[in-house]
Amino acid sequence: MDTVVDRSRLAALRSRVVGWAARQYLAWRSRRGLDPVTLLPDHALMPLRRDVLDPVPALREAREDNPVRHFPLPFGVTAWLITGHEEARAVLGRTRGLSNDFGHLVGQAGVKEGQNPGGLGFTDPPEHTRLRRLLTPEFTSRRLARLGPRITEIVEGRLDAMEELAAAGEPVDLVRDFATPIPSLTICELLGIPYDERDEFQALSTARFDLFGGAGAVFDNISGSLQYLRGVVERQRVEPGEGLLGQLIRDHGDELDTDELAELADGLLTGGLETSASMLALGAMVLLRDPDSFALVRDEPGAVHGFVEELLRYLTVVQIAFPRFATEDMTLGGVAISKGDGLLVSLSGADRDPRLVSDPERFDPRRPPTPHLAFGHGIHRCIGAELARMELRTAYPALLRRFPHLTLAPDGGTLEEQPFRTTSIVYGVDALPVALR
C-alpha cells in the first residue's frame, strides 16, 4: 500500500514540476513574441474541427472509445476530454473539487496585467455567486420581455437594410448584414453601450475566440476590450445610462469596482454577441439546405420554438466549455482524475451523444426538446440563454417571411465552400452571400 501511495505522490510531484517548467517555457516564448498555440499538435485542436456543420468523426470516435478520455497536451500536461453527455453534465454541474479560475488556465505564462477576463466564466464561488446574484434579476423572463419589441425593431431594420442593398444591386452578406448586427444591437441596447462604437468591439470579440490567430492575439484582444469597457464604465459612473451598466452602477456602484463592472460587461458582450451571431448564420445555412425546415419555420408560427431548440443541440456553436481544473482527486465515468488535472468538456460532442437522442447526427426540427448543453449547465450556465432564444425565435421567421425565396448567391459558392472558422472555440462562418429573390 505504501508503494502505491509513494508512486501516487511521485506522479503528482512530477506533474507539478513538468507544469512549472512548461509555464516558464511558455512565458519565455511569449516574451520573445513566439506564440504558444503554435506548439499545439493537430490532435489537440480536434475538438474545434468541423466538417461543415458537423463535428469531425474523430470526436465521435473518441466518445465511443471512452467518453472520459486522456487528452495529451504538450509538456506532459495532464488533461481529459469529456465527450459523453452524462459525463459532461456531471462535470458542469459539480461545484466541489473543480475550479474555473483563470489562473489555472494559463498560470503566469505570457499573461500581462489587464488580460484576465474575469467575469462569471473564469470565477469560482463565492466570488462567482456574488457577481451572478447581482446580474440574475436583469435576466429574468419578465425583465427581458421589455426587450422584445426592440428586438423586433432591430430585426426588421436589418431586413430593410438587406432589401435596400439588393435593390441597389449591392451584394448581401447574411453574416455582415443580418447575423452580426442583430445581437450586436441587442447587447448594446441591454448594456447601454453606444451602438456607433460596435464595429471596433465586434472585431475584438470575434478575434478572441479564434485560436488560429494565436494566444498572444487572443490575450491582446481581451486587454483591448477591457480597456474600452473601463472607459464606458467610468463615463457611466458620472452619468449612469438606462441600460444594465447604468442600473448596476445605481444599485451596486459601491460594491463593484470599475474592473469588475468592465469584466461583467465584457463577458456579456462577447458571450452574447459572437454566439448568437454564429447561431443566426449557421442556422440560416441549415434552413437553406433543408427545404422542409425552411417551409416549417416560414409557414407555422409555433414551429420556431422546437426548431430553435433542436438547432441549439445540433449546432452547439460553443464547442468547449470553460476549462475546469481538479482541486482534489476524483472519479469520473470510472476514470481516476488527479488533483491538478484539466478537464475539457466538448459541448458539441456531448450534444451528439446517442444517449441523449436517437440518431443524433440528424437534424429534426420536430424533435421534442432535449436537455442539451448548448448553454452549458450548472452554476456557469449561460446567464443570457433566454435572451439568445428571443433573438433566434424572432429573427428566423422574419427572415423567411420577408424573403421566402432566399437562396445562396449564384456566384457565392456552395454551403461547403463558405469561409468557416477552422479553429475557433465559437464555431462560425465569416461570410454567407445570399440572393433575396
N, C-alpha and C positions, 0 to 999 in steps of 0.2 A: 504493500500500500504506500509506504514511504517513497518507494522508487517512482510510483505513478505520480505522487504529489510533486516530487522533485522535478520530474520531466515536465509537468504542467507549469511549474514556476519557471523552469528554464525556457520553455516555449514563450511564456508571457514576457520574460526578460528580453529574449531575442527579438520579439515583435516590437518592444519599446525601443530597443537600440536601433533596429532597422528603420523604424518610423522616424526616430530622431535624425538619423543620417539622411533619410530621404528628404525631410523638411529642410535640412541645411543645404543639401544639393539643389533643391528647387529654388530656395532663396538665392543661392549663388547664381543660378541660371537667370532668374528674374532680374537681379541687379545688373546683369550684363545684356539684358534685352533678349534673352533666349527663352522662348515660350515653353512652359512645362507641358502643355497639351500636345506638343509635337512628339512627346515621349510615349504617348499612349499607343499601345498596339491596336491593330484594327479590331480585334475581338472585344476590346474594352468599349468601343463605340457601337457595338452590335445592337444594344437595346434602343439606340436612337435611329437606326436604319429602317427604311421602309421600302416596300415595293409598291409604288404609287400611294395608295391609301392604306395598305395592309402592312402590319409588322412583318419583318423578314421571316422566312421559315425557320431560321436558326433560333429565334425566340420561342417559337412553339416547340421546337426540338429540345430546347433547354428545359422547358416546363415538363415535357413528357419524361425527360431523363430524371429530373428531380426539381420540384417547384422551389426548393431552397438549395441553391447550387453555389459551390465555391466559385468565386469570380476573381481570378488572378489579376492583380494590378502591378505596375512597376514597383521596384524596390522592396518586394516582398510584403506589401501592404495587404492585409487580410480583409477581404470583402466578400459579401454574399449577395447573389442576385435572387430576388424573390419574384417569381413569375406566376404562382398559383393564387387564385382569388381568395381562398380561405386563409392561406398563409399571409397574404398581403393585408387583409383586414385585421388579422391578429397583430401584425407589426404596427399598422397605422393607428389601431385602437388602443395600443398599450401605452400607459403613462409611466410605468415603473421600469427602470432598467434600460431605458433608451433616451438618448438626447439628440435634439435638433440644433444644439448650439453651434453657431457659425465657426467658432474657434476650432471645433473638431474637424471641420471640413478641410481647412487649409493650414491649420497650425499658424505658424508665422511666415509661411513660405511665400514671400513676394507680396504680401498684403500690406498696403500702406494705410496710414491713418485716413479715415473717411471712406474706406472702401467696404466696410462691413455693412450690409444692407439692413441688418437688424430686423425690426418689424415683427410680425407674427410668425412667419415661416421659419426663422432662424433663432427662435427664442424658446426657452423652456419655462415651465411653471417654476415658481409662482409669478415671474415677470410676464410670461405669456398670458396667464389668467387675468392679471391686472389690465393688460392692454386690450385683450379681447372683450372684457367686460365693458370697457369704455365704448367700443365700436358696435357691439351687438344690437343695442337699441336702434341704431340707424339702419340696420339691415333686416328689420322685421318686415313681413309682408305689408303691414299697414303703412309703415314709413315709405317703403319702396313704391307703393301704389301711386304716390304723388308724382313719381317719375314717369308713369305710364303714358299720359298724354304727351309729355315731352319726347319720349322715345318714338312715339308715332310720328310726331312732327319731324324729328331727325330723319327717320326712315323715308318719309315722303319727300323731304327736301333732297335727300340723296338720289331718289328715283327721278325727281325733276331734273337734277343736275345731269344724270346719265342721259335722259331724254334730250336735253339741250346739246350735249356733246354729239350725240348721234345725228341730231338734226343739222348740226354744223359740219357734218362729215368728219368729225374727230373720232379717234379710236376710243372705245370704252373698255376700261380695265376694272373688272369686278373687285379686285383687291384694293386698288387705289381709290376707286370712286364709290365703293359701297361697303365692303367688308371692314376696312380700316377706319373710315370716318365715323361710322355708327357707334362703335364702342368708345372711340376717342372723344367724340362729343358728349356721349353719355357720362363717361367717367369724369370729364372736366366739369360737366354740369353738377354731378354729385359732389365733387370735392370743392367746387368753386374756383377752379383754375381757369385763367383766361384762355379761351379757345384759340386765340390768334397765336399762342405760344406752343401749339400742339406739335408742329412739324419737327422741331428740334428734339423734343422729348420722345416722339414716336420713333425716331431714328435710334435713340439710346435704348429704348425699350426693346426693339427688335434685335439689336446687336448683342445685347447681354445674354440672350438665350442661344446664340449660335456659337458652338464650341469651335467651329472651323476657323473662326476669326482669332481664336486663341484666348487663353485665360487672361493674359495681360490686358487685351482689349475689353474683355468682359468686365474686369475689375475697374478699368478706367471708365467704362460707361456707367457702372454703378456709382462711382465717385462723382461723375458729371451730373447725373440725375439728382443725386442727393444734394449737391451744391445748389442746383437750380431750385429744388424744393425748399431748401433752407431759406432762400430769398423770398419765396412765396409765403412761407410761414411768418417770417419776420415782418413782411408787409401787412399780413392779416392780423398780426398781434396789434398793430397800430390801428387798423380799421378792419375788424372781422367781417367777412362776407357772409352770404346767405347759404353757402354750401357746407359740407361736412367739416372742413377745416375750421371755418369760422365758428361753427357750432361747438366743436371740441375746444376751441380757444375760449369761447364764452363760458362753457360749463366746466372745463377742466384745465384751463390755462395755467393754473398754479401747480397742477400735478404733473404736467407734461412739459419737458424742456423742448427746445427747438429741434434738436437732433431726433428725439423720439417722434415728434409730430411729422418731421420730414420722412423718417423711416416708415411710419404707418402709411403716409400718403404714397410713398414710393411703392410699397407692397400692393396697395390697392390699384394704383395707376398702371403699373406694369403687369400685375397679375390679372387685372380685369380687362386690359386693353388687348394685349397680344393673344391671349387665349380665345377671347370672343371673336377677334378678327380672323384667327385661323379657323375657328368653327364655322363662321359665316362663309368663308371662301371654300373650304373643303366640303362643307355641306352642300354648297351650290354645285360642286363637282358631282356629288352623289346624285343630286336631282337631274343634272344634265345627262348622266349616263343611265338613268333609270326612269323611263317614261311613266311607269306606273306610279312611282312615288311622286313625280312631278305633278301628275293629274290629281293624285290624292290630296296633296297639300294645297294645290290651287283651288280645287273644287269643293272640298269638305272642310268647313271651318273648324270642326272639333278635332280633326285628324292631326293637326300640327303638334298637339301635346305628346301623343305617342311617338310621332316622327322624331321630335327633338330628343326624347329620352333614349330612343334606340340609336340616334345619331351620336349622342354623347358617349354611349357604350362603345359603338362601332369605331368611332374615330379616336376617342380618348387622346386629345391633342397634347395634353401634358403627359409626356411619355414616362417620366420618372418622378417620383415624389421627392420632397426634400430628404436628403440623406439622413439616416439615423445612425447613431453610434452607441454600441452597447456599453453601459456603465457597470454592468455586472455579468457574470456568466449566466447563460440561459439555454433553453432548448426550444427550437422552433421547427415544427414539422419533423420531429425525430432527429434533427441535426443539432449538434452542440455548437453554440455560439459563445465565443470567449469575450471577456471584457476587453474593450478597445477595438473590436471588430466593427467594420462598417456594413450597413445593410442598405442595399439599393432596391427599392420596390418598383418594379416595372408595372406601372398602371395599365399601359397598353397591353402588356402580356396577360395581366390578371383579368382584364375585361374580355379577353378572347378565350378564357378557360371554359372548356365544355362542362365543368362542374357548375358554372354559373348559368349558362343557357345551352340548349341543344343547338347544334350547327352554328357555332359562334362566329364562323368566318362569313356567314351570310348576313346581309343587311335586310332586315324585315321591319318595315315601318308599322306593321300591325302587331308586332310582338308585345306582349304585356310588359309593363315596366319592370326593370330588374334593379337590384341593389348594386349598380355599377359604381366604379371608383373614379369616374372622370373628375369629380370634385374632391377626391381624397376621402378620408374617413377619420373619425375621432376628433381630438381637440384641434387638429390642424386642418380640418376640412375647410374648403374654400368658403370664406365668410360672404362672398358675393355671389354664391351659386344661384340664388333666386333672381338676382339682377341679370345674370347671364341668360337664364331661361327666358326672362321677359324680353330681352333683346332678340333672341333667336325666334321665339314664338311670334313676335311682331314682324320681323324682317322677312322671313322666308315666304309667308303667304302674300305679303305686299309685293315682293319682287315678282312672284309668278303671276299674280293677277294684273299687275301693270304691264308685264312683258310676257304674255302667255306663249310666245314663240321664241323665247330666249334660247340661244344656241352658242356654241363656241364660235369665235370669229373664224371665217373661212381660211384666213391666212395665219391663224394663231397657233397652228399645230394641234395635235391630239391631246387628250387629257394626260396621257402618259408622258408627253413631251413638255409639259409645263415646268417652270423652274422651282422645283421643290427644294426645301431646306434639308440638306443631307445629314447634318449632324447637329440638330437643334433640339434642346430639351422640350421646347414647344414646337411640335411639328406644324409645318405650314407651307404655303406656296407664295412666291414673291410677286406673281402676276397671273391674271386669268383674263385674257382678252375675249370679249363676247360680242355677239351681234344681237340687237334687241328685236329686230323684226324678221 
